[in-house]
Amino acid sequence: MALSNRRILILYGSETGTAQDKAEEIDRMCQRLRFHTELDAMDNVKLNDLLQDYDLVCFVVATTGQGHFPNSSRKFWKNLRRARLPPNCLETVQFTTFGLGDSSYHKYNWASRLLHARLLRLGANEVFARGEADERHDDGIDSIYQPWLKDFKEFLIKSHPLPPSVQPIPEEEPLPPRYTLSLCLGEAKSRPAPEAAVDAETAVDFPPPVLLPCPNNNDAVVISNTRVTPSEHWQDVRLVELDVSFPVVDGVAYEPLPGDRVVVYPKNYPSDVKKLIELMEWDAVADKEVFLGAKVPNGLYPPAKCTLRDLLTHNIDFMAVPSRSFLHKLAFHTTHEDQKEKLFELVQPDAAQEFYDFTSRPRRTILEVLAEFYSSKIPYEAIPDVFPIIRGREFSIANGGETLKKAQPLKKDDAKEAAEGPANDTVVCRIDVFAALVEYRTIIRKPRVGLCSRYLKNLPVGTPLHVEMKRETPPPTGSAAANRPLIAIATGTGVAPVRSLIHDRIQNSPRAETLLFFGCRNKSADFHFHEEWETTPDLTVMPAFSRDPKQAEPEAKPKPEPETEKDVPETNPNEKPLANGVLAINGTEESETPTEPVVVTYSYDEGKNYVQHVIRRNAAKVCELLKKNAIICLCGNSGRMPKSVREALCDAAVSGGFCKDTVEAEKLLFDEKDPNKVFYWEETW
């Protein structure tokens, strides 16, 4: 039981659920130290709440996009930035912060750093050193988080000692659940289990098309779902067309722009739901209506008159890789002593490698864990407290300009309006979603398939959806931006936002040149939209095929020592080569005599041909556009790529004469404050 004079407020800003999971772990640690804790999303509290009698306020915040706060914390951050706040308005607040980020991003852990600086500026007192976790670390976020949590616990024990007669709650003793659900009273009989929609072509059970009451949602319908890579290619890449409806309010409707993201909410398959129900022995209550308690997990939006089966199908992510928190809670519902001991061992701070080998390395799912620990029987009442919630998956829209305007404004017909009442007009836009499905193998025999990937792969044409549109900081668009050159760098499905931006540019005239560096594995398999590029005006495409056979290149060095690239890749009659041998479509030749470019390679990309190499080989062309205050857009998978490309752009800027050194290049290319000069925009994930 918590002591009345010990209070901690734990606030989180989470986009994918990881920051929320870490905040919940801090919450449980504090509860075991007999603190009365309050846990909530940052947007659910007001600034005045911080001034209540808390011993400490702990912020756990992730950085999303390009240095942005997660959606669940933006309102709080906006209020905290108000210019009229007195300088010492938070002088009674004792706080600490923990940030979650990815060092491959240009603005690493930006949100937590901004929050930390603003709190100090308003007079708050940092009583425990902040932490910053890096997803790119070999051991992931826990490599920093677990030692920080251990030190934080020791700090609380020393700064807030318990009375001699009171001991902390042992790790082996369960804590009361924060969230619960119950059966609706008075329901005489169970509903029949809904039949799954069956796709005749793929013969798979598919989740029922129930629309969830998610906030800020838009009605959408699937128009097409096409695989764009060859069937024999290792990766299934999908182009999904959606007709999305936007209500007209006061004569204005939402207008999608390049850089916007559409959020799709995946669902579990009926066969998997059935297996979970059988494993947990919930058959007797599976089709009875349930209701949630007074507190509901953030992001949980169950359908109306929801049964337990409905909740498991649409809201509970039991196909996720289990977190440390899940395994810890599961141990309390496990009767076999050896299995319980194993679960407790896996969640110990010093068992990070064992935890990784059991969960993330094989990508073992929660459903598989429950089958393996067969004595685990989670009561249905504890479902919202134990299981994670299905989060929406975000996809950058892959089209723009005139291609969005595929449907005219719709109105209700007279009969429908008489039955349902008048409604605002609706504008329908055709939006392309371009997605690479996550399918791979690990040490577990069964192939791994992401929850959303499986959902998208079999998504039938005509399926109704609720989707959300998100916009953070879009790239420059419109006629003024089209008059500036565009240097776009994209890899794989990262070409989606670039394509949207190109569509937006070509509807403007006059317009400047667009130079696209595109990286993929094979010209024949994943050179996405190459046929479209051939007819796109004012576009030059310089592809890098990393797995295609090519002529000998200089031997790669483990350190970034310059090498000389002498060989020229082969071309075909349909492609127009630049003077230095890089393929161009609708481009122009820059020089008559090729020069020997400087190509920097590293040990990890030895023998490969990546976009960073092509950028360095074309330094002169890059600098020509930089001198015209080009817009730079980098899109694709996070990891090594963004950092390598930024380094290549700096090298090209120096070797091409735009900058005197890489320090100046870093400032002019990525940190320029004047939007009318070189502008850098990044969209990586």
C-alpha positions as CSV (number, residue, x, y, z in Angstrom):
1,M,0.0,0.0,0.0
2,A,1.3,3.5,-0.9
3,L,2.1,6.0,1.9
4,S,0.0,9.1,1.7
5,N,2.9,11.6,1.9
6,R,4.8,10.1,-1.1
7,R,3.5,11.2,-4.5
8,I,5.0,10.9,-8.0
9,L,3.5,12.1,-11.3
10,I,4.7,10.1,-14.3
11,L,3.9,11.6,-17.7
12,Y,4.7,10.2,-21.1
13,G,4.7,11.3,-24.7
14,S,4.5,8.1,-26.9
15,E,3.8,7.5,-30.6
16,T,4.3,3.7,-30.9
17,G,3.8,2.7,-27.3
18,T,7.4,2.2,-26.3
19,A,7.7,5.4,-24.2
20,Q,4.3,4.5,-22.6
21,D,5.7,1.0,-21.8
22,K,8.8,2.5,-20.1
23,A,6.7,5.0,-18.2
24,E,4.5,2.1,-16.9
25,E,7.7,0.3,-15.8
26,I,8.8,3.4,-13.8
27,D,5.3,3.6,-12.4
28,R,5.5,0.0,-11.1
29,M,8.9,0.6,-9.6
30,C,7.7,3.6,-7.7
31,Q,4.6,1.7,-6.5
32,R,6.9,-0.9,-5.0
33,L,8.7,1.9,-3.1
34,R,5.3,2.8,-1.6
35,F,4.8,5.9,-3.6
36,H,1.3,7.0,-4.6
37,T,1.7,7.3,-8.4
38,E,-0.3,8.9,-11.2
39,L,0.4,7.8,-14.7
40,D,-0.9,9.6,-17.8
41,A,-0.2,11.0,-21.2
42,M,1.2,14.5,-21.2
43,D,-1.7,15.9,-23.0
44,N,-4.1,14.7,-20.3
45,V,-2.7,17.1,-17.7
46,K,-2.6,20.8,-17.3
47,L,0.4,22.9,-16.3
48,N,-1.3,23.7,-13.0
49,D,-1.3,20.0,-12.2
50,L,2.5,20.0,-12.0
51,L,2.2,22.5,-9.1
52,Q,0.3,20.0,-6.9
53,D,2.0,18.4,-4.0
54,Y,4.2,16.0,-5.9
55,D,7.6,14.8,-4.6
56,L,8.7,14.5,-8.2
57,V,7.4,14.7,-11.8
58,C,9.0,12.2,-14.2
59,F,8.7,12.8,-18.0
60,V,9.2,9.9,-20.5
61,V,9.1,11.3,-24.0
62,A,9.9,9.9,-27.4
63,T,11.0,11.9,-30.4
64,T,9.0,11.3,-33.6
65,G,9.6,12.4,-37.2
66,Q,12.2,15.2,-37.5
67,G,12.4,16.3,-33.9
68,H,8.7,16.4,-33.2
69,F,6.8,15.6,-30.0
70,P,4.4,12.6,-30.1
71,N,0.8,13.3,-30.7
72,S,0.0,12.5,-27.1
73,S,2.2,15.3,-25.8
74,R,1.9,18.2,-28.3
75,K,-0.9,20.1,-26.6
76,F,1.1,20.0,-23.3
77,W,4.2,21.2,-25.2
78,K,2.3,24.0,-26.8
79,N,1.0,25.2,-23.4
80,L,4.5,25.0,-22.0
81,R,5.9,27.2,-24.7
82,R,3.5,30.1,-24.1
83,A,5.4,33.3,-24.1
84,R,3.3,34.8,-21.3
85,L,4.4,32.2,-18.7
86,P,6.3,33.8,-15.8
87,P,10.0,32.9,-15.7
88,N,9.8,31.0,-12.4
89,C,6.2,29.7,-12.6
90,L,7.5,26.1,-12.1
91,E,10.0,26.8,-9.3
92,T,8.3,24.3,-7.0
93,V,8.4,21.4,-9.5
94,Q,11.1,18.7,-8.9
95,F,11.6,16.8,-12.1
96,T,13.6,14.3,-14.2
97,T,13.3,13.3,-17.9
98,F,14.0,10.3,-19.9
99,G,14.1,10.5,-23.7
100,L,13.8,7.8,-26.4
101,G,15.3,8.5,-29.8
102,D,17.2,7.2,-32.8
103,S,20.7,8.6,-33.5
104,S,20.3,8.0,-37.2
105,Y,18.0,11.0,-37.2
106,H,19.4,14.5,-37.6
107,K,17.5,15.7,-34.5
108,Y,18.3,12.9,-32.1
109,N,16.2,13.0,-28.9
110,W,15.1,16.5,-29.8
111,A,11.8,16.4,-28.0
112,S,13.3,15.4,-24.6
113,R,16.0,18.0,-24.9
114,L,13.5,20.8,-25.8
115,L,11.3,19.7,-22.8
116,H,14.3,19.6,-20.4
117,A,15.5,23.1,-21.5
118,R,12.0,24.6,-21.2
119,L,11.4,23.2,-17.8
120,L,14.6,24.7,-16.5
121,R,13.9,28.0,-18.1
122,L,10.6,28.1,-16.2
123,G,12.3,27.5,-12.9
124,A,11.7,23.8,-12.4
125,N,14.5,21.9,-10.5
126,E,16.1,18.9,-12.1
127,V,16.7,16.5,-9.1
128,F,17.9,13.5,-11.0
129,A,20.0,13.4,-14.2
130,R,18.1,13.0,-17.4
131,G,18.6,9.9,-19.6
132,E,18.7,9.5,-23.4
133,A,18.1,6.1,-25.0
134,D,19.3,5.3,-28.5
135,E,17.3,2.7,-30.5
136,R,20.5,2.3,-32.7
137,H,22.5,0.9,-29.8
138,D,23.5,-2.7,-30.1
139,D,21.3,-3.7,-27.2
140,G,18.6,-1.2,-28.1
141,I,16.8,1.2,-25.8
142,D,17.3,-1.0,-22.7
143,S,21.1,-0.5,-22.9
144,I,20.6,3.0,-21.5
145,Y,17.2,2.7,-19.9
146,Q,17.8,-0.2,-17.6
147,P,21.0,1.3,-15.9
148,W,19.2,4.7,-15.7
149,L,16.1,3.0,-14.0
150,K,18.4,1.3,-11.5
151,D,20.1,4.5,-10.6
152,F,16.8,6.3,-10.4
153,K,15.5,3.7,-8.0
154,E,18.6,4.1,-5.8
155,F,18.1,7.9,-5.9
156,L,14.5,7.5,-4.7
157,I,15.5,5.1,-1.9
158,K,18.1,7.6,-0.6
159,S,16.1,10.8,-1.1
160,H,12.8,9.4,0.1
161,P,13.6,6.7,2.7
162,L,10.8,4.5,4.0
163,P,10.0,4.4,7.7
164,P,12.0,1.5,9.5
165,S,8.7,-0.4,9.9
166,V,7.8,-0.4,6.2
167,Q,9.5,-2.4,3.5
168,P,9.3,-2.1,-0.3
169,I,6.8,-4.4,-2.1
170,P,8.8,-7.4,-3.3
171,E,9.1,-8.1,-7.0
172,E,7.4,-11.4,-6.6
173,E,4.3,-9.8,-5.2
174,P,1.7,-8.6,-7.8
175,L,0.5,-5.0,-7.9
176,P,-3.1,-4.1,-8.3
177,P,-4.1,-3.6,-12.0
178,R,-4.5,-0.1,-13.3
179,Y,-7.0,-1.1,-16.1
180,T,-9.7,-3.7,-15.9
181,L,-12.7,-4.9,-17.9
182,S,-15.9,-6.7,-16.9
183,L,-18.8,-8.5,-18.4
184,C,-22.0,-6.4,-19.0
185,L,-24.5,-7.3,-16.4
186,G,-27.9,-8.7,-17.4
187,E,-26.8,-10.2,-20.7
188,A,-28.8,-13.3,-21.0
189,K,-26.9,-15.1,-23.7
190,S,-23.8,-14.8,-25.7
191,R,-23.7,-13.5,-29.3
192,P,-22.7,-15.9,-32.0
193,A,-19.1,-15.6,-33.1
194,P,-18.9,-13.4,-36.2
195,E,-17.8,-15.1,-39.4
196,A,-14.6,-13.9,-40.9
197,A,-14.5,-12.3,-44.3
198,V,-12.9,-14.8,-46.7
199,D,-11.0,-13.7,-49.7
200,A,-11.7,-16.2,-52.4
201,E,-8.5,-15.5,-54.2
202,T,-6.1,-16.0,-51.3
203,A,-8.4,-18.3,-49.2
204,V,-7.5,-16.8,-45.9
205,D,-9.7,-15.7,-43.0
206,F,-9.8,-12.0,-42.8
207,P,-10.9,-9.7,-39.9
208,P,-14.4,-8.3,-40.2
209,P,-14.6,-4.8,-41.5
210,V,-15.8,-3.1,-38.3
211,L,-15.0,0.6,-38.1
212,L,-13.4,1.7,-34.9
213,P,-14.3,5.1,-33.2
214,C,-10.8,6.4,-33.4
215,P,-10.5,10.2,-33.0
216,N,-9.9,12.4,-36.1
217,N,-10.8,9.5,-38.4
218,N,-11.9,9.7,-42.0
219,D,-14.0,7.3,-43.9
220,A,-12.0,5.4,-46.6
221,V,-12.5,2.5,-49.0
222,V,-9.9,0.3,-50.7
223,I,-9.9,0.9,-54.5
224,S,-7.0,-1.4,-55.4
225,N,-4.3,-3.5,-53.7
226,T,-1.5,-4.4,-56.1
227,R,1.9,-6.1,-55.6
228,V,4.4,-4.0,-57.6
229,T,7.5,-6.3,-57.2
230,P,7.8,-9.6,-59.1
231,S,6.4,-12.6,-57.4
232,E,9.9,-14.2,-57.2
233,H,11.4,-11.1,-55.5
234,W,12.2,-11.5,-51.9
235,Q,10.1,-8.5,-50.8
236,D,6.4,-7.9,-51.4
237,V,5.8,-4.2,-52.0
238,R,2.2,-3.0,-52.3
239,L,0.6,0.0,-53.9
240,V,-2.8,0.4,-52.2
241,E,-5.2,3.0,-53.5
242,L,-7.7,4.5,-51.0
243,D,-10.6,6.8,-51.6
244,V,-10.6,9.0,-48.5
245,S,-13.5,11.2,-47.6
246,F,-12.9,14.7,-46.1
247,P,-15.9,16.7,-44.7
248,V,-16.4,20.2,-46.0
249,V,-16.6,22.5,-43.0
250,D,-17.5,26.2,-43.6
251,G,-16.7,25.6,-47.2
252,V,-13.2,24.2,-46.6
253,A,-12.0,20.5,-46.7
254,Y,-8.7,19.0,-45.7
255,E,-6.3,19.1,-48.6
256,P,-3.6,16.4,-48.6
257,L,0.0,17.7,-49.1
258,P,3.4,16.0,-49.8
259,G,4.8,14.8,-46.5
260,D,1.3,13.9,-45.1
261,R,0.9,10.5,-43.6
262,V,-2.2,8.2,-43.6
263,V,-2.7,6.1,-40.5
264,V,-4.1,2.6,-41.0
265,Y,-5.3,0.5,-38.0
266,P,-4.5,-3.2,-38.6
267,K,-6.5,-6.1,-37.0
268,N,-5.9,-9.6,-35.8
269,Y,-7.1,-12.6,-37.9
270,P,-10.0,-14.6,-36.5
271,S,-8.0,-17.8,-36.5
272,D,-5.4,-16.2,-34.2
273,V,-8.1,-14.8,-32.0
274,K,-9.6,-18.2,-31.7
275,K,-6.3,-19.7,-30.7
276,L,-5.7,-17.1,-28.0
277,I,-9.2,-17.7,-26.6
278,E,-8.5,-21.4,-26.4
279,L,-5.1,-21.0,-24.9
280,M,-6.4,-18.7,-22.1
281,E,-9.7,-20.7,-21.7
282,W,-11.9,-17.7,-22.4
283,D,-14.4,-19.7,-24.5
284,A,-17.3,-19.2,-22.1
285,V,-17.1,-15.4,-22.2
286,A,-15.6,-14.8,-25.6
287,D,-18.8,-13.7,-27.2
288,K,-20.3,-11.8,-24.3
289,E,-20.4,-8.0,-24.2
290,V,-17.8,-6.3,-22.1
291,F,-17.2,-2.9,-20.7
292,L,-14.0,-1.2,-19.6
293,G,-13.4,0.3,-16.2
294,A,-13.1,4.0,-15.3
295,K,-9.6,4.2,-16.6
296,V,-8.9,3.1,-20.2
297,P,-5.4,2.7,-21.7
298,N,-4.5,5.5,-24.1
299,G,-5.1,4.5,-27.7
300,L,-7.8,1.9,-26.9
301,Y,-11.0,2.6,-28.9
302,P,-13.2,-0.5,-28.8
303,P,-16.2,-0.9,-31.2
304,A,-19.7,-0.2,-30.0
305,K,-21.3,-3.0,-27.9
306,C,-18.0,-4.8,-27.9
307,T,-17.6,-8.5,-27.0
308,L,-14.4,-10.0,-25.7
309,R,-13.8,-11.4,-29.2
310,D,-14.3,-8.0,-30.8
311,L,-11.8,-6.5,-28.4
312,L,-9.2,-9.1,-29.2
313,T,-9.8,-8.8,-32.9
314,H,-9.6,-5.0,-33.2
315,N,-7.7,-3.6,-30.2
316,I,-5.3,-6.0,-28.5
317,D,-1.9,-6.6,-30.1
318,F,-1.1,-10.1,-29.0
319,M,1.0,-10.6,-32.2
320,A,3.6,-8.1,-30.9
321,V,7.0,-9.0,-29.6
322,P,6.5,-9.2,-25.8
323,S,8.0,-6.4,-23.7
324,R,9.7,-6.9,-20.3
325,S,6.6,-5.5,-18.7
326,F,4.4,-8.1,-20.3
327,L,6.6,-11.0,-19.2
328,H,6.7,-9.7,-15.7
329,K,3.0,-9.4,-15.5
330,L,2.6,-12.8,-17.1
331,A,4.7,-14.4,-14.3
332,F,1.9,-13.6,-11.8
333,H,-0.6,-15.6,-13.9
334,T,1.7,-18.6,-14.3
335,T,1.2,-21.7,-12.1
336,H,4.1,-23.9,-13.1
337,E,7.0,-23.0,-10.8
338,D,9.7,-23.6,-13.4
339,Q,7.9,-21.5,-16.0
340,K,7.3,-18.7,-13.4
341,E,10.9,-18.8,-12.4
342,K,12.0,-18.5,-16.1
343,L,9.8,-15.5,-16.6
344,F,11.2,-13.7,-13.5
345,E,14.7,-14.5,-14.7
346,L,14.1,-13.0,-18.2
347,V,13.0,-9.6,-16.8
348,Q,15.9,-9.1,-14.5
349,P,18.0,-6.0,-15.4
350,D,21.2,-8.1,-15.6
351,A,19.5,-10.6,-18.0
352,A,19.4,-8.1,-21.0
353,Q,21.0,-10.6,-23.4
354,E,18.8,-13.5,-22.4
355,F,15.7,-11.2,-22.8
356,Y,16.9,-10.1,-26.2
357,D,17.6,-13.7,-27.3
358,F,14.2,-14.9,-26.2
359,T,12.1,-12.0,-27.6
360,S,13.6,-9.6,-30.2
361,R,16.1,-11.8,-31.8
362,P,13.7,-14.5,-32.9
363,R,10.8,-12.0,-33.1
364,R,8.7,-14.3,-30.9
365,T,5.1,-13.1,-30.5
366,I,3.0,-12.9,-27.4
367,L,0.7,-15.6,-28.8
368,E,3.8,-17.9,-29.2
369,V,5.0,-17.1,-25.6
370,L,1.5,-18.0,-24.2
371,A,1.6,-21.3,-26.1
372,E,5.1,-22.0,-24.8
373,F,4.3,-21.1,-21.2
374,Y,1.2,-23.3,-21.2
375,S,0.5,-22.9,-17.5
376,S,-0.1,-19.2,-17.9
377,K,-3.8,-18.3,-17.7
378,I,-4.5,-14.6,-17.8
379,P,-8.0,-13.7,-16.5
380,Y,-10.0,-11.9,-19.0
381,E,-10.5,-9.0,-16.5
382,A,-6.8,-8.2,-16.7
383,I,-6.6,-8.0,-20.6
384,P,-6.3,-4.2,-20.8
385,D,-3.7,-4.1,-18.1
386,V,-1.5,-6.9,-19.4
387,F,-1.7,-6.8,-23.2
388,P,-0.4,-4.0,-25.4
389,I,-2.8,-2.0,-27.6
390,I,-2.8,-2.1,-31.4
391,R,-1.4,1.1,-32.7
392,G,-2.1,2.7,-36.0
393,R,0.7,2.3,-38.7
394,E,1.7,5.5,-40.5
395,F,2.5,5.6,-44.3
396,S,3.6,8.7,-46.2
397,I,1.2,9.4,-49.0
398,A,2.7,8.4,-52.4
399,N,0.9,10.8,-54.7
400,G,0.0,14.5,-55.0
401,G,-1.1,17.3,-57.2
402,E,-3.7,16.5,-59.8
403,T,-3.5,12.8,-59.0
404,L,-5.3,13.3,-55.7
405,K,-8.4,14.8,-57.4
406,K,-10.0,11.6,-58.5
407,A,-13.5,12.2,-57.2
408,Q,-16.0,15.0,-57.2
409,P,-17.7,16.3,-54.0
410,L,-20.4,13.9,-52.9
411,K,-23.8,14.8,-51.4
412,K,-26.5,12.6,-49.9
413,D,-29.3,11.9,-52.2
414,D,-32.8,13.1,-51.3
415,A,-34.0,9.7,-49.9
416,K,-30.9,9.2,-47.8
417,E,-31.0,12.8,-46.5
418,A,-34.7,12.4,-45.6
419,A,-33.8,9.3,-43.6
420,E,-30.6,10.4,-42.0
421,G,-30.8,14.2,-42.0
422,P,-28.8,16.8,-43.8
423,A,-25.0,16.4,-43.9
424,N,-22.0,18.5,-45.0
425,D,-20.6,18.0,-48.4
426,T,-17.7,15.6,-48.7
427,V,-14.6,15.8,-50.8
428,V,-13.1,12.4,-51.8
429,C,-9.4,12.2,-52.6
430,R,-7.6,9.2,-54.2
431,I,-4.6,8.5,-52.0
432,D,-1.8,6.1,-52.8
433,V,-0.2,4.1,-50.0
434,F,3.2,2.5,-50.9
435,A,4.3,-0.1,-48.4
436,A,7.0,-2.8,-48.1
437,L,5.6,-5.7,-46.2
438,V,7.6,-7.0,-43.3
439,E,8.2,-10.7,-43.9
440,Y,11.3,-12.5,-42.9
441,R,12.7,-15.6,-41.2
442,T,14.5,-15.9,-37.8
443,I,15.7,-18.9,-35.8
444,I,12.1,-19.8,-35.3
445,R,10.8,-22.0,-38.2
446,K,7.6,-20.2,-38.8
447,P,8.2,-17.1,-41.0
448,R,7.7,-13.7,-39.3
449,V,5.0,-11.4,-40.7
450,G,4.2,-8.0,-39.3
451,L,0.7,-7.5,-38.1
452,C,0.0,-4.6,-40.5
453,S,1.9,-6.3,-43.3
454,R,-0.4,-9.4,-43.1
455,Y,-3.4,-7.1,-42.9
456,L,-2.4,-5.1,-46.0
457,K,-1.3,-8.1,-48.0
458,N,-4.8,-9.6,-48.0
459,L,-6.9,-6.4,-47.7
460,P,-9.8,-6.9,-50.1
461,V,-10.8,-4.2,-52.6
462,G,-14.0,-2.5,-51.4
463,T,-13.1,-2.9,-47.6
464,P,-14.3,0.2,-45.6
465,L,-11.7,1.7,-43.3
466,H,-11.3,4.5,-40.8
467,V,-8.0,6.2,-41.4
468,E,-6.4,9.3,-39.9
469,M,-4.4,12.0,-41.7
470,K,-1.3,13.4,-40.0
471,R,0.8,16.4,-40.9
472,E,3.9,17.6,-39.1
473,T,6.4,19.8,-41.0
474,P,5.8,19.3,-44.8
475,P,8.4,20.0,-47.4
476,P,8.1,23.3,-49.3
477,T,5.4,23.1,-51.9
478,G,3.6,25.4,-54.3
479,S,4.8,27.6,-57.1
480,A,7.6,29.3,-55.1
481,A,9.1,25.9,-54.1
482,A,8.7,24.6,-57.7
483,N,10.9,27.5,-58.9
484,R,13.8,26.1,-56.8
485,P,15.7,23.0,-57.8
486,L,14.9,19.8,-55.8
487,I,17.6,17.3,-54.8
488,A,15.7,14.2,-53.7
489,I,17.4,11.1,-52.2
490,A,15.2,8.1,-51.7
491,T,15.7,4.4,-51.0
492,G,13.1,1.7,-51.5
493,T,9.6,2.7,-50.5
494,G,11.1,6.0,-49.3
495,V,10.3,7.1,-52.8
496,A,6.6,7.6,-51.7
497,P,6.9,11.1,-50.3
498,V,9.3,12.1,-53.1
499,R,6.8,11.0,-55.7
500,S,4.1,13.0,-53.9
501,L,6.4,16.0,-54.0
502,I,7.2,15.5,-57.7
503,H,3.5,15.3,-58.5
504,D,3.0,18.6,-56.7
505,R,5.8,20.3,-58.6
506,I,4.8,19.3,-62.1
507,Q,1.4,21.1,-61.7
508,N,3.4,24.3,-61.5
509,S,4.9,26.2,-64.4
510,P,7.6,27.4,-64.7
511,R,9.5,24.9,-62.5
512,A,13.1,24.2,-61.8
513,E,14.9,20.9,-62.3
514,T,14.4,17.9,-60.0
515,L,17.4,15.5,-59.4
516,L,16.5,12.2,-57.8
517,F,19.0,9.8,-56.4
518,F,17.2,6.5,-56.0
519,G,18.6,3.4,-54.3
520,C,17.3,-0.1,-54.5
521,R,18.6,-3.6,-54.9
522,N,17.8,-4.6,-58.4
523,K,16.9,-2.6,-61.6
524,S,14.5,-5.4,-62.7
525,A,12.7,-5.9,-59.3
526,D,12.4,-2.7,-57.3
527,F,13.3,0.3,-59.4
528,H,9.9,1.7,-58.4
529,F,8.0,4.0,-60.8
530,H,10.8,4.0,-63.4
531,E,8.3,3.9,-66.2
532,E,6.5,6.9,-64.7
533,W,9.8,8.8,-64.4
534,E,10.5,8.4,-68.1
535,T,7.6,10.7,-69.0
536,T,8.0,13.1,-66.0
537,P,9.2,16.5,-67.2
538,D,12.3,18.2,-65.7
539,L,13.3,15.1,-63.8
540,T,16.7,13.5,-63.8
541,V,17.0,10.1,-62.0
542,M,20.3,8.7,-60.9
543,P,19.7,5.1,-59.6
544,A,22.0,3.0,-57.5
545,F,21.4,-0.7,-57.8
546,S,23.2,-2.2,-54.8
547,R,22.8,-5.9,-55.7
548,D,23.1,-5.9,-59.5
549,P,26.3,-7.1,-61.1
550,K,28.7,-4.3,-62.1
551,Q,32.2,-3.7,-63.2
552,A,35.0,-3.7,-60.7
553,E,35.1,-0.8,-58.3
554,P,37.9,0.3,-56.0
555,E,38.5,-1.8,-53.0
556,A,36.5,-0.5,-50.0
557,K,38.5,0.6,-47.0
558,P,37.4,0.3,-43.3
559,K,38.0,4.0,-42.9
560,P,36.7,6.8,-45.1
561,E,39.8,7.2,-47.2
562,P,39.2,8.5,-50.7
563,E,39.3,6.1,-53.7
564,T,39.2,6.7,-57.4
565,E,36.3,5.4,-59.4
566,K,37.4,4.6,-62.9
567,D,34.8,2.3,-64.2
568,V,31.6,3.2,-65.9
569,P,28.5,1.0,-65.5
570,E,26.8,-0.3,-68.5
571,T,23.8,1.4,-69.9
572,N,21.0,0.3,-72.2
573,P,19.7,2.1,-75.3
574,N,16.6,3.4,-73.5
575,E,18.6,5.3,-70.9
576,K,20.6,8.5,-71.3
577,P,23.9,8.4,-69.4
578,L,25.5,11.5,-67.9
579,A,29.1,12.1,-68.7
580,N,30.3,10.4,-65.5
581,G,28.4,7.2,-66.3
582,V,25.4,7.5,-63.9
583,L,22.1,6.7,-65.5
584,A,19.8,9.6,-66.1
585,I,16.2,9.8,-67.4
586,N,15.0,13.0,-69.1
587,G,18.3,14.6,-67.9
588,T,21.0,16.5,-69.7
589,E,24.7,15.8,-70.1
590,E,26.8,18.1,-68.0
591,S,30.2,17.7,-69.5
592,E,32.0,16.3,-72.5
593,T,35.0,14.9,-70.6
594,P,34.4,12.7,-67.5
595,T,36.5,13.5,-64.5
596,E,37.7,11.0,-61.9
597,P,35.4,11.5,-58.9
598,V,36.2,10.9,-55.3
599,V,34.3,7.9,-54.0
600,V,34.3,7.2,-50.2
601,T,33.4,3.7,-49.2
602,Y,33.2,1.9,-45.8
603,S,33.7,-1.7,-44.7
604,Y,29.9,-2.2,-44.3
605,D,29.1,-1.3,-47.9
606,E,32.1,-3.0,-49.5
607,G,31.2,-4.2,-53.0
608,K,27.9,-2.3,-53.0
609,N,26.6,0.6,-55.0
610,Y,24.6,2.8,-52.7
611,V,23.1,6.3,-53.2
612,Q,25.9,7.9,-51.2
613,H,28.4,6.7,-53.8
614,V,26.3,8.1,-56.7
615,I,26.0,11.5,-54.9
616,R,29.8,11.8,-54.5
617,R,30.3,10.9,-58.2
618,N,28.0,13.7,-59.2
619,A,29.3,16.4,-56.9
620,A,29.5,19.0,-59.7
621,K,25.8,18.5,-60.5
622,V,24.8,18.6,-56.8
623,C,26.7,21.8,-56.3
624,E,25.2,23.4,-59.4
625,L,21.8,23.0,-57.8
626,L,22.9,24.0,-54.3
627,K,24.1,27.3,-55.7
628,K,20.5,27.9,-56.8
629,N,19.2,27.3,-53.2
630,A,18.0,23.8,-53.8
631,I,15.5,22.0,-51.6
632,I,17.0,18.7,-50.3
633,C,14.7,15.8,-49.4
634,L,15.9,12.6,-47.9
635,C,13.5,9.7,-47.5
636,G,13.8,6.1,-46.6
637,N,14.6,3.6,-43.9
638,S,16.4,4.9,-40.9
639,G,19.7,3.3,-39.8
640,R,23.0,3.9,-41.6
641,M,21.5,5.3,-44.7
642,P,20.5,8.9,-43.5
643,K,23.8,9.5,-41.8
644,S,25.8,8.1,-44.8
645,V,23.8,10.3,-47.2
646,R,24.3,13.4,-45.1
647,E,28.0,12.7,-45.1
648,A,28.0,12.2,-48.9
649,L,26.1,15.5,-49.4
650,C,28.8,17.3,-47.3
651,D,31.6,15.6,-49.2
652,A,30.0,16.5,-52.5
653,A,29.5,20.1,-51.4
654,V,33.2,20.4,-50.6
655,S,34.6,18.6,-53.6
656,G,32.2,20.4,-55.9
657,G,33.3,23.8,-54.6
658,F,30.1,24.9,-52.8
659,C,31.7,24.8,-49.3
660,K,35.3,25.1,-48.1
661,D,35.0,22.2,-45.6
662,T,32.6,19.8,-44.2
663,V,31.9,21.9,-41.1
664,E,30.6,24.7,-43.3
665,A,28.7,22.2,-45.4
666,E,27.0,20.8,-42.3
667,K,25.8,24.2,-41.4
668,L,24.8,25.4,-44.9
669,L,23.0,22.1,-45.9
670,F,21.3,21.0,-42.7
671,D,21.2,23.9,-40.2
672,E,20.4,26.9,-42.4
673,K,17.8,29.0,-40.7
674,D,16.9,31.1,-43.8
675,P,14.1,29.1,-45.6
676,N,15.0,30.9,-48.8
677,K,18.4,29.3,-48.9
678,V,19.3,25.6,-49.1
679,F,16.4,23.8,-47.3
680,Y,16.7,20.3,-45.9
681,W,13.8,18.0,-45.2
682,E,14.0,14.4,-44.0
683,E,11.4,11.7,-43.7
684,T,12.8,8.4,-42.4
685,W,11.4,5.6,-40.4
